[in-house]
Amino acid sequence: ERLAQEYIIVDGHVDIPYRLHNRWEDISQRTERGDFDYVRAKQGGINAPFTSIYVPSDRENNGAKLLADSLIDMVYKFEKDWPDKFAVATSVDAVRRQFTKKVISLPMGMENGSPLEGRLENVKYFADRGIRYITLTHGKDNHICDSSYDTTHTWKGLSPFGKQVVLEMNRQGIIVDVSHI
């Protein structure tokens, strides 16, 4: 318990934005449902949970970017509403600074690349919005690559666009998350 309070602990994935998209709760205090809130994070020593900007597979070609933007806006609203508890983090240095202030850092990762919507410039757009990793796909093949859950094997791996996406993610400093592929 002492070590958990003394050192920075990063959680690679908490599904809080999409959970709250469906049913709002005040995560600045202990919540009734779910597995993340300020109280439990502080008790457990979680200092930098990557908030997952999760976009379901059925949003491919169906408002994926709009949903992702609304979830990113929500994370920035946590920072605005509870500045003594949460702060968006877009770098390791930010996490370190926020740790010394005893504020929980909220780096963001996008689970499912569907919000790129076939536009390479959207990689930079989401980097500028604070996204630091992108899971290329989720439960179904998408325009970037195949999903391990899907049996269609549309691309037999990465699509031609997906290959460009991976290169651009590297240029932008975004982690290529290969979960679900």
DRENTOR-676468 format. One record per residue: z, y, x of N, C-alpha, C in turn; residue in one letter. Coordinates in steps of 0.05 Angstrom, whole numbers, plus 5000, padded with zeros to 4 digits. Layout:
% DRENTOR-676468
ZYXZYXZYXA...
This chain:
% DRENTOR-676468
500049765017500050005000500050255017E501650245039501650475057498950535069R497650315079494950345091492950455071L493150365046491250455025491550755020A493850865026494251155022493651315047Q493651175070493351305096490451335105E488751155096485951145105484051185082Y481651275088479551315068478451045060I478550995034477350745023475050825004I472750705009470350754993469850514975V469250574950468350364932465350404928D463750204932460850234931459650264903G461350244882460150244856462250254834H462450474819463950484794462150584772V462250454750460450504727461450724708D462950914718464151104700462251284685I460051394697458451574681457151444656P455951214660454651084637456750994616Y459050904626461250834607461951064590R462251304602463051544587460751654571L458251594579455951674563456051544536H457051304534457251164509459751224493N461951294507464451364494466151524513R466551774507467951954525470951894527W471951914551474851894556475452094578E477952194578478852384598479752214623D478052194643478752034667480652174686I481452414680483352554697486252444693S486452274672488952134667488451844662Q490451684658490151394653488551354627R486551184628484951134605485650874591T484850844567485450604551483650364559E481150434566479250214572477950274599R476350084608474950114633476750054656G475650084680477150014704477350244724D476650494716476850714734477950964720F479951084732480851354724482351464748D483051714747484351844769487051714777Y488651654757491251534762491051274777V489351094767489050834780487750854808R485851034810484551074836486551174857A488251364850490251464868492251254875K493151104855495050884861493950674879Q491450604875490150404891489050504918G489050764922488050874947485050894948G483650894926480750924926480151224928I478951304951478451584956475651684951N473751494953470951564950469451344935A469751334909468251144893465451254888P463451104896460651184889460351154859F459951384846459451384817456651294812T456351084797453750964792452351114770S449951214777448251344758446451114748I447650954729446350714719444350774697Y441950674701439850704680438950424673V439350344647438550074639435550024643P434849774647432149704651430249774629S431249774604429549844581428850144580D429850304599429150584600426650634618R425650414631423050444646420950554627E419750774634417650904618418851004591N421451054591422751134565425051314570N424551544583426651744587428651684609G427951524629429751444651430751684666A428951864673429752104689431552284673K431052324648432752484631435552374630L435752104627438451984626439852014653L438451964675439651994701440652284705A439052474698439852754701442352814685D442552704660444952764644447452634656S447152394668449452264681450252414707L448352514722448952674746450452934737I449453054716450753294705453753234698D454153004687456852924679458652904704M457652794726459352774750460053054760V458053234760458653514768460653644749Y460653564724462553674705465353574711K465653324721468353234729469553424750F467853504769468653684791469453954779E467854054760468354314748470854304730K471254094715473454084696476154014710D476053864731478453774745478253814775W477954054784477454114813479854024831P482153994819484453914835484553604838D482653464824482653174825480053054836K477753174830475153064837473353274850F471653174869469653344881467253174888A464853274881462453124888462253134919V461452904930461152884959458252794965A456952944983454252874990453952805020T456252785033456252715062458952595070S458952465093461452355103463452575109V462452795120464153025126465553135101D464053135079465253235053467453045045A467052785047469152585040471652635057V471252675083473452725101475052975093R473553195088474853445080476453405054R475153275035476453235009478853055011Q478752865029481052685033483452845042F483053035060485353195070486453375048T484853435028485753595005486853424983K486853154987487852964968486252964942K483653024944481853014922480152764924V479552644901477852404902474952494904I473652394924470752464928469052294909S466952414900465152274882462252274893L461752104913458952074921457451934898P454851964897453251844875451051654886M450751434872448551244876447151194850G444551164851443051114826442350824824M443350694804442850404800440450374782E438250324794435650274782433850514789N431650454802429750664810427950764788G428250664764426550754742426351064738S428551214743428351504740426351634759P425451494780423351614797420751654781L420351494760418151524742415451544755E415051384777412451374790411751624806G413651794811413152044826414752054851R413352034874414652024900416452274905L415652494894417152744898419952724884E420252534866422852504853424952384872N424152264893426052164913427552404924V426052604933427352854943428852994921K427753004897429153124875431953014871Y432152744871434752614867436552644892F435352654915436952714940438152984937A436553184928437553454925439753464903D439653284884441753284863444253144872R444253014896446652884907446552584908G444352464901444152174902443952084931I445651884939445751794966444951504970R444651354948443351094949441851054923Y439750894925438250814901437950514901I438850384880438350104876435550084865T433749954879430949964872430249884844L431649674834431149584807433849484795T433749374771436149254759435348994746H435548974720435348724706432448624701G430548804704427748724700425948854722K423648734727421748854745421149134735D420849314754420049594747417649674764N417049924764414650024778415050034809H417549974818418149974847418149694858I419349504844419549234855420449034833C420648784842421548574824424548554824D425548454802428448414799429048114801S431348054813432147774816432847644789S433347814769433947714742431447644726Y429247764734426747734719425047504731D423747354714422147124724419147184725T418347434719415547494719414347534747T416047634766415047684794412547854794H412648074780410348254777409048324803T410648384824409548494849409748294872W411248074868411847894890413348044912K415148224903416748384922416548674914G415848844933415449134928412649184918L412449374899409849474890408749654912S406149714911405049914930406650174929P407350274906408950514903411750464915F412850224911415450164922415550184952G413450104965413350124994413450425003K412150594988412250884993415050994988Q416250894967418950974959420950914982V420850674993422650595014422350775038V419850835046419351015068420451295062L420051395038421051665031424051675029E425251455020428251445019429351465048M428051325066428851345094428551635105N426351765098425952045106428052225095R428852175070430852345056433752265063Q434152045077436851965083438351835060G436851705043437951565020438051265027I440351145022440650855027438950695008I437550495018435950315002437750094994V438650094969440449884958438749654948D439049424960437449184953438848994933V441049084921442248934900440148884878S440148654866438548594843435548544849H434748544875431948484880431648194890I
